[in-house]
């Protein structure tokens, strides 16, 4: 099995994109339902926050799929997901009936956030728009060399 093939990071980017793309599209076509859901959290300026969330999710998805500015997009999506996780999946403040479900969403989001940080650090891989101009992280360069400096 060759994990150094350029399809590996592309598949990873596509898998991470799925949740953001479908959520962003759902915000477009289910605006009023999303406003109602956000109202349960007593947030200010809900239409503005919802529009910002939609733009972040759709634009971030396009960047992850194409690889264009993927490191920046991953970093923005990391912080966005952090905020969403704390605001909407705070299982510690949920009713006993809802706590387990919210904790599952919280943990799932932590895994997604970890993948986003790895993408922000390591870059989108070879199969990305503008990929040649994006410097890779030092650990990626070390992995390719025959010597690995562990000092």
VMD Tcl script that builds the backbone (N, CA, C; Angstrom):
set m [mol new atoms 453]
animate dup $m
set s [atomselect $m all]
$s set {name element resname resid chain x y z} {
  {N N UNK 1 A 0.847 -1.180 0.000}
  {CA C UNK 1 A 0.000 0.000 0.000}
  {C C UNK 1 A 0.890 1.239 0.000}
  {N N UNK 2 A 0.634 2.133 -0.922}
  {CA C UNK 2 A 1.430 3.340 -1.060}
  {C C UNK 2 A 0.648 4.543 -0.532}
  {N N UNK 3 A 0.971 4.975 0.683}
  {CA C UNK 3 A 0.284 6.129 1.272}
  {C C UNK 3 A 0.906 7.452 0.840}
  {N N UNK 4 A 1.966 7.387 0.036}
  {CA C UNK 4 A 2.582 8.612 -0.484}
  {C C UNK 4 A 1.977 9.030 -1.825}
  {N N UNK 5 A 0.982 8.306 -2.301}
  {CA C UNK 5 A 0.340 8.641 -3.571}
  {C C UNK 5 A -0.453 9.940 -3.406}
  {N N UNK 6 A -0.450 10.809 -4.422}
  {CA C UNK 6 A -1.148 12.092 -4.327}
  {C C UNK 6 A -2.660 11.985 -4.119}
  {N N UNK 7 A -3.239 10.818 -4.357}
  {CA C UNK 7 A -4.681 10.679 -4.162}
  {C C UNK 7 A -5.047 10.644 -2.681}
  {N N UNK 8 A -4.104 10.277 -1.821}
  {CA C UNK 8 A -4.404 10.149 -0.392}
  {C C UNK 8 A -4.831 11.489 0.218}
  {N N UNK 9 A -4.047 12.565 0.075}
  {CA C UNK 9 A -4.521 13.840 0.634}
  {C C UNK 9 A -5.766 14.369 -0.073}
  {N N UNK 10 A -5.905 14.090 -1.376}
  {CA C UNK 10 A -7.117 14.515 -2.082}
  {C C UNK 10 A -8.344 13.836 -1.480}
  {N N UNK 11 A -8.278 12.530 -1.262}
  {CA C UNK 11 A -9.405 11.824 -0.652}
  {C C UNK 11 A -9.694 12.355 0.747}
  {N N UNK 12 A -8.651 12.636 1.506}
  {CA C UNK 12 A -8.841 13.216 2.838}
  {C C UNK 12 A -9.542 14.559 2.777}
  {N N UNK 13 A -9.132 15.391 1.823}
  {CA C UNK 13 A -9.783 16.696 1.665}
  {C C UNK 13 A -11.239 16.536 1.275}
  {N N UNK 14 A -11.532 15.601 0.369}
  {CA C UNK 14 A -12.917 15.376 -0.058}
  {C C UNK 14 A -13.778 14.881 1.099}
  {N N UNK 15 A -13.228 13.992 1.913}
  {CA C UNK 15 A -13.996 13.477 3.049}
  {C C UNK 15 A -14.269 14.558 4.090}
  {N N UNK 16 A -13.283 15.412 4.346}
  {CA C UNK 16 A -13.504 16.501 5.296}
  {C C UNK 16 A -14.496 17.515 4.756}
  {N N UNK 17 A -14.509 17.687 3.447}
  {CA C UNK 17 A -15.380 18.671 2.817}
  {C C UNK 17 A -16.848 18.306 2.944}
  {N N UNK 18 A -17.153 17.028 2.923}
  {CA C UNK 18 A -18.549 16.583 2.857}
  {C C UNK 18 A -19.428 17.245 3.915}
  {N N UNK 19 A -18.983 17.262 5.159}
  {CA C UNK 19 A -19.823 17.803 6.233}
  {C C UNK 19 A -20.025 19.309 6.079}
  {N N UNK 20 A -18.999 20.019 5.627}
  {CA C UNK 20 A -19.123 21.471 5.479}
  {C C UNK 20 A -19.952 21.833 4.245}
  {N N UNK 21 A -19.750 21.124 3.152}
  {CA C UNK 21 A -20.503 21.416 1.928}
  {C C UNK 21 A -21.990 21.158 2.122}
  {N N UNK 22 A -22.336 20.012 2.696}
  {CA C UNK 22 A -23.759 19.702 2.884}
  {C C UNK 22 A -24.408 20.641 3.887}
  {N N UNK 23 A -23.658 21.032 4.901}
  {CA C UNK 23 A -24.194 21.963 5.892}
  {C C UNK 23 A -24.383 23.355 5.285}
  {N N UNK 24 A -23.417 23.796 4.483}
  {CA C UNK 24 A -23.536 25.103 3.835}
  {C C UNK 24 A -24.699 25.159 2.866}
  {N N UNK 25 A -24.873 24.094 2.095}
  {CA C UNK 25 A -25.995 24.028 1.151}
  {C C UNK 25 A -27.324 23.986 1.904}
  {N N UNK 26 A -27.360 23.252 3.011}
  {CA C UNK 26 A -28.590 23.198 3.823}
  {C C UNK 26 A -28.945 24.570 4.390}
  {N N UNK 27 A -27.942 25.379 4.679}
  {CA C UNK 27 A -28.207 26.731 5.173}
  {C C UNK 27 A -28.834 27.591 4.080}
  {N N UNK 28 A -28.417 27.378 2.842}
  {CA C UNK 28 A -28.971 28.136 1.724}
  {C C UNK 28 A -30.448 27.791 1.528}
  {N N UNK 29 A -30.740 26.492 1.504}
  {CA C UNK 29 A -32.103 26.054 1.176}
  {C C UNK 29 A -33.015 25.894 2.387}
  {N N UNK 30 A -32.456 25.945 3.579}
  {CA C UNK 30 A -33.270 25.812 4.785}
  {C C UNK 30 A -33.026 26.960 5.751}
  {N N UNK 31 A -32.994 28.149 5.191}
  {CA C UNK 31 A -32.654 29.347 5.971}
  {C C UNK 31 A -33.524 29.488 7.218}
  {N N UNK 32 A -34.835 29.457 7.074}
  {CA C UNK 32 A -35.724 29.720 8.211}
  {C C UNK 32 A -35.586 28.660 9.297}
  {N N UNK 33 A -35.395 27.417 8.914}
  {CA C UNK 33 A -35.183 26.368 9.911}
  {C C UNK 33 A -33.899 26.564 10.688}
  {N N UNK 34 A -32.861 27.032 10.004}
  {CA C UNK 34 A -31.595 27.308 10.675}
  {C C UNK 34 A -31.697 28.514 11.601}
  {N N UNK 35 A -32.451 29.516 11.178}
  {CA C UNK 35 A -32.678 30.679 12.049}
  {C C UNK 35 A -33.390 30.228 13.321}
  {N N UNK 36 A -34.399 29.376 13.164}
  {CA C UNK 36 A -35.144 28.870 14.326}
  {C C UNK 36 A -34.236 28.068 15.251}
  {N N UNK 37 A -33.389 27.218 14.683}
  {CA C UNK 37 A -32.476 26.418 15.508}
  {C C UNK 37 A -31.481 27.309 16.245}
  {N N UNK 38 A -30.917 28.290 15.550}
  {CA C UNK 38 A -29.955 29.190 16.190}
  {C C UNK 38 A -30.614 30.023 17.278}
  {N N UNK 39 A -31.899 30.302 17.133}
  {CA C UNK 39 A -32.622 31.073 18.145}
  {C C UNK 39 A -32.669 30.337 19.482}
  {N N UNK 40 A -32.584 29.009 19.446}
  {CA C UNK 40 A -32.602 28.242 20.698}
  {C C UNK 40 A -31.349 28.488 21.526}
  {N N UNK 41 A -30.312 29.032 20.911}
  {CA C UNK 41 A -29.055 29.333 21.613}
  {C C UNK 41 A -28.978 30.791 22.041}
  {N N UNK 42 A -30.021 31.549 21.768}
  {CA C UNK 42 A -30.112 32.962 22.183}
  {C C UNK 42 A -28.918 33.780 21.695}
  {N N UNK 43 A -28.577 33.596 20.437}
  {CA C UNK 43 A -27.461 34.329 19.845}
  {C C UNK 43 A -27.934 35.668 19.297}
  {N N UNK 44 A -27.088 36.685 19.320}
  {CA C UNK 44 A -27.451 37.968 18.711}
  {C C UNK 44 A -27.231 37.915 17.203}
  {N N UNK 45 A -27.852 38.788 16.474}
  {CA C UNK 45 A -27.630 38.965 15.029}
  {C C UNK 45 A -27.640 37.637 14.274}
  {N N UNK 46 A -28.665 36.838 14.489}
  {CA C UNK 46 A -28.711 35.496 13.905}
  {C C UNK 46 A -28.609 35.504 12.378}
  {N N UNK 47 A -29.335 36.359 11.651}
  {CA C UNK 47 A -29.184 36.338 10.190}
  {C C UNK 47 A -27.749 36.622 9.730}
  {N N UNK 48 A -27.068 37.538 10.398}
  {CA C UNK 48 A -25.681 37.849 10.048}
  {C C UNK 48 A -24.763 36.663 10.358}
  {N N UNK 49 A -24.931 36.051 11.531}
  {CA C UNK 49 A -24.121 34.889 11.898}
  {C C UNK 49 A -24.380 33.714 10.962}
  {N N UNK 50 A -25.636 33.515 10.589}
  {CA C UNK 50 A -25.988 32.427 9.687}
  {C C UNK 50 A -25.391 32.656 8.298}
  {N N UNK 51 A -25.438 33.892 7.831}
  {CA C UNK 51 A -24.836 34.212 6.526}
  {C C UNK 51 A -23.326 33.983 6.564}
  {N N UNK 52 A -22.685 34.403 7.652}
  {CA C UNK 52 A -21.243 34.187 7.791}
  {C C UNK 52 A -20.924 32.689 7.813}
  {N N UNK 53 A -21.719 31.916 8.544}
  {CA C UNK 53 A -21.517 30.463 8.605}
  {C C UNK 53 A -21.660 29.845 7.215}
  {N N UNK 54 A -22.661 30.275 6.484}
  {CA C UNK 54 A -22.899 29.752 5.135}
  {C C UNK 54 A -21.709 30.058 4.224}
  {N N UNK 55 A -21.220 31.281 4.269}
  {CA C UNK 55 A -20.077 31.671 3.437}
  {C C UNK 55 A -18.833 30.874 3.826}
  {N N UNK 56 A -18.576 30.742 5.116}
  {CA C UNK 56 A -17.405 29.984 5.577}
  {C C UNK 56 A -17.491 28.528 5.120}
  {N N UNK 57 A -18.661 27.923 5.272}
  {CA C UNK 57 A -18.802 26.512 4.921}
  {C C UNK 57 A -18.714 26.275 3.413}
  {N N UNK 58 A -19.374 27.103 2.627}
  {CA C UNK 58 A -19.368 26.906 1.175}
  {C C UNK 58 A -17.998 27.269 0.594}
  {N N UNK 59 A -17.462 28.412 0.972}
  {CA C UNK 59 A -16.157 28.828 0.454}
  {C C UNK 59 A -15.063 27.881 0.929}
  {N N UNK 60 A -15.107 27.520 2.205}
  {CA C UNK 60 A -14.125 26.574 2.735}
  {C C UNK 60 A -14.186 25.242 2.018}
  {N N UNK 61 A -15.390 24.782 1.707}
  {CA C UNK 61 A -15.550 23.522 0.971}
  {C C UNK 61 A -14.923 23.604 -0.412}
  {N N UNK 62 A -15.168 24.700 -1.108}
  {CA C UNK 62 A -14.577 24.873 -2.441}
  {C C UNK 62 A -13.053 24.884 -2.374}
  {N N UNK 63 A -12.520 25.538 -1.361}
  {CA C UNK 63 A -11.061 25.587 -1.197}
  {C C UNK 63 A -10.495 24.206 -0.876}
  {N N UNK 64 A -11.172 23.455 -0.016}
  {CA C UNK 64 A -10.678 22.122 0.318}
  {C C UNK 64 A -10.760 21.175 -0.876}
  {N N UNK 65 A -11.851 21.230 -1.630}
  {CA C UNK 65 A -12.007 20.343 -2.790}
  {C C UNK 65 A -10.934 20.629 -3.826}
  {N N UNK 66 A -10.731 21.889 -4.138}
  {CA C UNK 66 A -9.772 22.252 -5.188}
  {C C UNK 66 A -8.336 22.285 -4.685}
  {N N UNK 67 A -8.169 22.451 -3.392}
  {CA C UNK 67 A -6.833 22.586 -2.830}
  {C C UNK 67 A -6.323 24.013 -2.870}
  {N N UNK 68 A -7.072 24.910 -3.491}
  {CA C UNK 68 A -6.652 26.312 -3.593}
  {C C UNK 68 A -6.786 26.983 -2.226}
  {N N UNK 69 A -5.688 27.525 -1.726}
  {CA C UNK 69 A -5.650 28.175 -0.413}
  {C C UNK 69 A -6.188 27.235 0.685}
  {N N UNK 70 A -5.926 25.952 0.517}
  {CA C UNK 70 A -6.486 24.944 1.421}
  {C C UNK 70 A -5.960 25.080 2.844}
  {N N UNK 71 A -4.710 25.490 2.996}
  {CA C UNK 71 A -4.156 25.623 4.355}
  {C C UNK 71 A -4.880 26.734 5.114}
  {N N UNK 72 A -5.102 27.853 4.455}
  {CA C UNK 72 A -5.816 28.962 5.085}
  {C C UNK 72 A -7.262 28.560 5.356}
  {N N UNK 73 A -7.905 27.941 4.373}
  {CA C UNK 73 A -9.290 27.507 4.540}
  {C C UNK 73 A -9.420 26.523 5.693}
  {N N UNK 74 A -8.488 25.589 5.799}
  {CA C UNK 74 A -8.525 24.608 6.888}
  {C C UNK 74 A -8.383 25.303 8.239}
  {N N UNK 75 A -7.532 26.305 8.305}
  {CA C UNK 75 A -7.336 27.027 9.568}
  {C C UNK 75 A -8.600 27.813 9.941}
  {N N UNK 76 A -9.222 28.455 8.970}
  {CA C UNK 76 A -10.473 29.178 9.224}
  {C C UNK 76 A -11.561 28.197 9.646}
  {N N UNK 77 A -11.680 27.075 8.931}
  {CA C UNK 77 A -12.683 26.062 9.289}
  {C C UNK 77 A -12.411 25.452 10.664}
  {N N UNK 78 A -11.144 25.344 11.041}
  {CA C UNK 78 A -10.805 24.863 12.383}
  {C C UNK 78 A -11.405 25.783 13.444}
  {N N UNK 79 A -11.169 27.093 13.324}
  {CA C UNK 79 A -11.685 28.031 14.327}
  {C C UNK 79 A -13.211 28.124 14.276}
  {N N UNK 80 A -13.772 28.062 13.085}
  {CA C UNK 80 A -15.229 28.050 12.937}
  {C C UNK 80 A -15.821 26.828 13.639}
  {N N UNK 81 A -15.246 25.664 13.387}
  {CA C UNK 81 A -15.736 24.429 14.003}
  {C C UNK 81 A -15.560 24.466 15.516}
  {N N UNK 82 A -14.497 25.088 15.983}
  {CA C UNK 82 A -14.294 25.249 17.429}
  {C C UNK 82 A -15.444 26.038 18.035}
  {N N UNK 83 A -15.782 27.160 17.420}
  {CA C UNK 83 A -16.878 27.994 17.935}
  {C C UNK 83 A -18.207 27.256 17.891}
  {N N UNK 84 A -18.489 26.601 16.764}
  {CA C UNK 84 A -19.745 25.864 16.619}
  {C C UNK 84 A -19.838 24.747 17.651}
  {N N UNK 85 A -18.736 24.077 17.887}
  {CA C UNK 85 A -18.716 22.964 18.845}
  {C C UNK 85 A -19.043 23.441 20.249}
  {N N UNK 86 A -18.430 24.530 20.660}
  {CA C UNK 86 A -18.666 25.048 22.012}
  {C C UNK 86 A -20.078 25.615 22.147}
  {N N UNK 87 A -20.573 26.304 21.126}
  {CA C UNK 87 A -21.894 26.915 21.204}
  {C C UNK 87 A -23.050 25.937 21.062}
  {N N UNK 88 A -22.905 24.959 20.168}
  {CA C UNK 88 A -24.045 24.106 19.835}
  {C C UNK 88 A -23.956 22.680 20.370}
  {N N UNK 89 A -22.787 22.253 20.799}
  {CA C UNK 89 A -22.646 20.875 21.280}
  {C C UNK 89 A -22.061 20.838 22.686}
  {N N UNK 90 A -22.447 21.800 23.503}
  {CA C UNK 90 A -21.972 21.880 24.884}
  {C C UNK 90 A -22.765 20.894 25.747}
  {N N UNK 91 A -22.360 19.642 25.666}
  {CA C UNK 91 A -23.077 18.555 26.333}
  {C C UNK 91 A -23.120 18.727 27.845}
  {N N UNK 92 A -22.155 19.422 28.403}
  {CA C UNK 92 A -22.106 19.641 29.840}
  {C C UNK 92 A -23.247 20.522 30.332}
  {N N UNK 93 A -23.861 21.265 29.419}
  {CA C UNK 93 A -24.987 22.130 29.792}
  {C C UNK 93 A -26.314 21.584 29.270}
  {N N UNK 94 A -26.301 20.416 28.653}
  {CA C UNK 94 A -27.512 19.828 28.070}
  {C C UNK 94 A -28.282 19.031 29.114}
  {N N UNK 95 A -29.543 18.799 28.800}
  {CA C UNK 95 A -30.360 17.941 29.650}
  {C C UNK 95 A -29.798 16.526 29.595}
  {N N UNK 96 A -30.127 15.736 30.580}
  {CA C UNK 96 A -29.595 14.375 30.647}
  {C C UNK 96 A -29.943 13.586 29.384}
  {N N UNK 97 A -31.139 13.801 28.868}
  {CA C UNK 97 A -31.598 13.104 27.666}
  {C C UNK 97 A -30.773 13.477 26.429}
  {N N UNK 98 A -30.344 14.728 26.346}
  {CA C UNK 98 A -29.624 15.214 25.166}
  {C C UNK 98 A -28.101 15.151 25.306}
  {N N UNK 99 A -27.602 14.964 26.521}
  {CA C UNK 99 A -26.160 15.052 26.771}
  {C C UNK 99 A -25.359 14.042 25.952}
  {N N UNK 100 A -25.823 12.800 25.881}
  {CA C UNK 100 A -25.061 11.775 25.161}
  {C C UNK 100 A -24.961 12.107 23.676}
  {N N UNK 101 A -26.055 12.550 23.064}
  {CA C UNK 101 A -26.026 12.903 21.650}
  {C C UNK 101 A -25.104 14.106 21.414}
  {N N UNK 102 A -25.199 15.112 22.272}
  {CA C UNK 102 A -24.353 16.296 22.120}
  {C C UNK 102 A -22.873 15.943 22.334}
  {N N UNK 103 A -22.599 15.032 23.255}
  {CA C UNK 103 A -21.210 14.627 23.473}
  {C C UNK 103 A -20.664 13.895 22.247}
  {N N UNK 104 A -21.484 13.102 21.597}
  {CA C UNK 104 A -21.070 12.422 20.364}
  {C C UNK 104 A -20.722 13.443 19.287}
  {N N UNK 105 A -21.567 14.459 19.114}
  {CA C UNK 105 A -21.278 15.520 18.142}
  {C C UNK 105 A -20.016 16.286 18.535}
  {N N UNK 106 A -19.847 16.536 19.816}
  {CA C UNK 106 A -18.663 17.239 20.315}
  {C C UNK 106 A -17.402 16.457 19.945}
  {N N UNK 107 A -17.408 15.159 20.226}
  {CA C UNK 107 A -16.237 14.320 19.934}
  {C C UNK 107 A -15.988 14.213 18.430}
  {N N UNK 108 A -17.042 14.088 17.641}
  {CA C UNK 108 A -16.905 14.042 16.179}
  {C C UNK 108 A -16.248 15.325 15.686}
  {N N UNK 109 A -16.684 16.454 16.222}
  {CA C UNK 109 A -16.107 17.730 15.808}
  {C C UNK 109 A -14.645 17.848 16.215}
  {N N UNK 110 A -14.279 17.278 17.363}
  {CA C UNK 110 A -12.863 17.283 17.754}
  {C C UNK 110 A -12.022 16.527 16.721}
  {N N UNK 111 A -12.539 15.411 16.232}
  {CA C UNK 111 A -11.816 14.649 15.212}
  {C C UNK 111 A -11.686 15.454 13.923}
  {N N UNK 112 A -12.756 16.116 13.518}
  {CA C UNK 112 A -12.717 16.955 12.315}
  {C C UNK 112 A -11.717 18.091 12.507}
  {N N UNK 113 A -11.724 18.695 13.682}
  {CA C UNK 113 A -10.797 19.786 13.971}
  {C C UNK 113 A -9.349 19.298 13.900}
  {N N UNK 114 A -9.099 18.084 14.356}
  {CA C UNK 114 A -7.758 17.516 14.256}
  {C C UNK 114 A -7.331 17.351 12.806}
  {N N UNK 115 A -8.227 16.857 11.972}
  {CA C UNK 115 A -7.921 16.722 10.548}
  {C C UNK 115 A -7.673 18.075 9.889}
  {N N UNK 116 A -8.457 19.070 10.273}
  {CA C UNK 116 A -8.274 20.414 9.715}
  {C C UNK 116 A -6.921 20.996 10.113}
  {N N UNK 117 A -6.523 20.780 11.358}
  {CA C UNK 117 A -5.204 21.273 11.790}
  {C C UNK 117 A -4.081 20.570 11.036}
  {N N UNK 118 A -4.236 19.263 10.811}
  {CA C UNK 118 A -3.214 18.537 10.046}
  {C C UNK 118 A -3.123 19.067 8.613}
  {N N UNK 119 A -4.265 19.389 8.015}
  {CA C UNK 119 A -4.276 19.950 6.669}
  {C C UNK 119 A -3.670 21.355 6.664}
  {N N UNK 120 A -3.995 22.147 7.656}
  {CA C UNK 120 A -3.435 23.497 7.744}
  {C C UNK 120 A -1.914 23.436 7.896}
  {N N UNK 121 A -1.428 22.463 8.600}
  {CA C UNK 121 A 0.012 22.324 8.816}
  {C C UNK 121 A 0.712 21.702 7.612}
  {N N UNK 122 A 0.179 20.590 7.111}
  {CA C UNK 122 A 0.868 19.820 6.090}
  {C C UNK 122 A 0.587 20.215 4.657}
  {N N UNK 123 A -0.481 20.958 4.423}
  {CA C UNK 123 A -0.820 21.369 3.071}
  {C C UNK 123 A -1.717 20.374 2.364}
  {N N UNK 124 A -2.205 20.741 1.187}
  {CA C UNK 124 A -3.213 19.950 0.481}
  {C C UNK 124 A -2.666 18.784 -0.331}
  {N N UNK 125 A -1.365 18.680 -0.479}
  {CA C UNK 125 A -0.786 17.623 -1.309}
  {C C UNK 125 A -0.564 18.100 -2.731}
  {N N UNK 126 A -0.099 17.176 -3.570}
  {CA C UNK 126 A 0.272 17.535 -4.948}
  {C C UNK 126 A -0.920 17.850 -5.833}
  {N N UNK 127 A -2.028 17.163 -5.644}
  {CA C UNK 127 A -3.188 17.373 -6.509}
  {C C UNK 127 A -4.046 18.500 -5.948}
  {N N UNK 128 A -3.575 19.719 -6.145}
  {CA C UNK 128 A -4.271 20.904 -5.645}
  {C C UNK 128 A -3.981 22.072 -6.571}
  {N N UNK 129 A -4.967 22.924 -6.758}
  {CA C UNK 129 A -4.741 24.139 -7.540}
  {C C UNK 129 A -3.741 25.014 -6.802}
  {N N UNK 130 A -2.732 25.441 -7.496}
  {CA C UNK 130 A -1.716 26.273 -6.862}
  {C C UNK 130 A -0.825 25.498 -5.919}
  {N N UNK 131 A -0.896 24.186 -5.959}
  {CA C UNK 131 A -0.143 23.341 -5.024}
  {C C UNK 131 A 1.355 23.510 -5.108}
  {N N UNK 132 A 1.883 23.780 -6.296}
  {CA C UNK 132 A 3.327 23.910 -6.443}
  {C C UNK 132 A 3.858 25.143 -5.735}
  {N N UNK 133 A 3.035 26.171 -5.590}
  {CA C UNK 133 A 3.487 27.412 -4.976}
  {C C UNK 133 A 3.348 27.394 -3.457}
  {N N UNK 134 A 2.710 26.357 -2.913}
  {CA C UNK 134 A 2.478 26.302 -1.474}
  {C C UNK 134 A 3.603 25.538 -0.814}
  {N N UNK 135 A 4.391 26.196 0.048}
  {CA C UNK 135 A 5.456 25.463 0.727}
  {C C UNK 135 A 4.872 24.453 1.712}
  {N N UNK 136 A 5.446 23.262 1.709}
  {CA C UNK 136 A 4.959 22.238 2.626}
  {C C UNK 136 A 5.618 22.410 3.983}
  {N N UNK 137 A 5.015 21.805 4.975}
  {CA C UNK 137 A 5.533 21.885 6.331}
  {C C UNK 137 A 6.856 21.131 6.428}
  {N N UNK 138 A 7.722 21.528 7.343}
  {CA C UNK 138 A 9.035 20.897 7.472}
  {C C UNK 138 A 8.970 19.381 7.660}
  {N N UNK 139 A 8.006 18.873 8.379}
  {CA C UNK 139 A 7.933 17.435 8.613}
  {C C UNK 139 A 7.690 16.687 7.314}
  {N N UNK 140 A 6.961 17.290 6.380}
  {CA C UNK 140 A 6.710 16.654 5.087}
  {C C UNK 140 A 8.001 16.562 4.286}
  {N N UNK 141 A 8.824 17.595 4.357}
  {CA C UNK 141 A 10.095 17.581 3.649}
  {C C UNK 141 A 11.032 16.566 4.271}
  {N N UNK 142 A 11.043 16.451 5.598}
  {CA C UNK 142 A 11.907 15.486 6.267}
  {C C UNK 142 A 11.518 14.068 5.906}
  {N N UNK 143 A 10.250 13.795 5.794}
  {CA C UNK 143 A 9.765 12.451 5.482}
  {C C UNK 143 A 10.279 12.013 4.119}
  {N N UNK 144 A 10.405 12.935 3.182}
  {CA C UNK 144 A 10.844 12.595 1.837}
  {C C UNK 144 A 12.351 12.364 1.760}
  {N N UNK 145 A 13.097 12.995 2.648}
  {CA C UNK 145 A 14.551 12.818 2.585}
  {C C UNK 145 A 14.942 11.465 3.156}
  {N N UNK 146 A 16.134 11.016 2.788}
  {CA C UNK 146 A 16.566 9.704 3.269}
  {C C UNK 146 A 16.995 9.760 4.728}
  {N N UNK 147 A 17.361 10.916 5.216}
  {CA C UNK 147 A 17.773 11.072 6.605}
  {C C UNK 147 A 16.661 11.782 7.374}
  {N N UNK 148 A 16.411 11.334 8.572}
  {CA C UNK 148 A 15.430 11.980 9.424}
  {C C UNK 148 A 16.142 12.506 10.651}
  {N N UNK 149 A 16.236 13.812 10.757}
  {CA C UNK 149 A 16.893 14.436 11.898}
  {C C UNK 149 A 15.915 14.499 13.053}
  {N N UNK 150 A 16.212 13.823 14.123}
  {CA C UNK 150 A 15.300 13.784 15.272}
  {C C UNK 150 A 15.791 14.649 16.411}
  {N N UNK 151 A 16.748 15.528 16.149}
  {CA C UNK 151 A 17.242 16.392 17.226}
  {C C UNK 151 A 16.342 17.546 17.463}
}
mol reanalyze $m
mol bondsrecalc $m
mol representation Tube
mol addrep $m
